[in-house]
Amino acid sequence: MSKSHGPAFRKELKPLMECGTCRGKGVICGVFHQLDCTACHGSGWVCQLTGDALPLEDLVPQLNMKLRNLAAELNRARHSQRGAQEQYEQNNRRGAGGSNYTGD
């Protein structure tokens, strides 16, 4: 079912890139102090397609979705690292009488 009008059912993740002016820091160095970057409105992120700064109403949800995706990816990576130790400690029933055989 396609929509013909109205807002989208889900917000799409827009591709973001680091600001080229401040190199993703959100600030530029003045003579005596740091100033907010005017190219990205101090966020350090710009739209990858256009290179323009996103308004705060769009930037905050985009960064939230990006953070949640990266946190989920990190969580999946942490769970996959424990594989060898779990396999070593569980009973594989390959030893004598169905006991655990580790090959040591």
Buried (B, 14 or more C-beta within 10 A) or exposed (E): EEEEEEEEEEEEEBEBEBBEBBEBBBEBEEEEEEEEBEBBBBBBBBBEEEEEBBEEEEBEBBBEBBEEEEEEEEEEEEEEEEEEEEEEEEEEEEEEEEEEEEEE
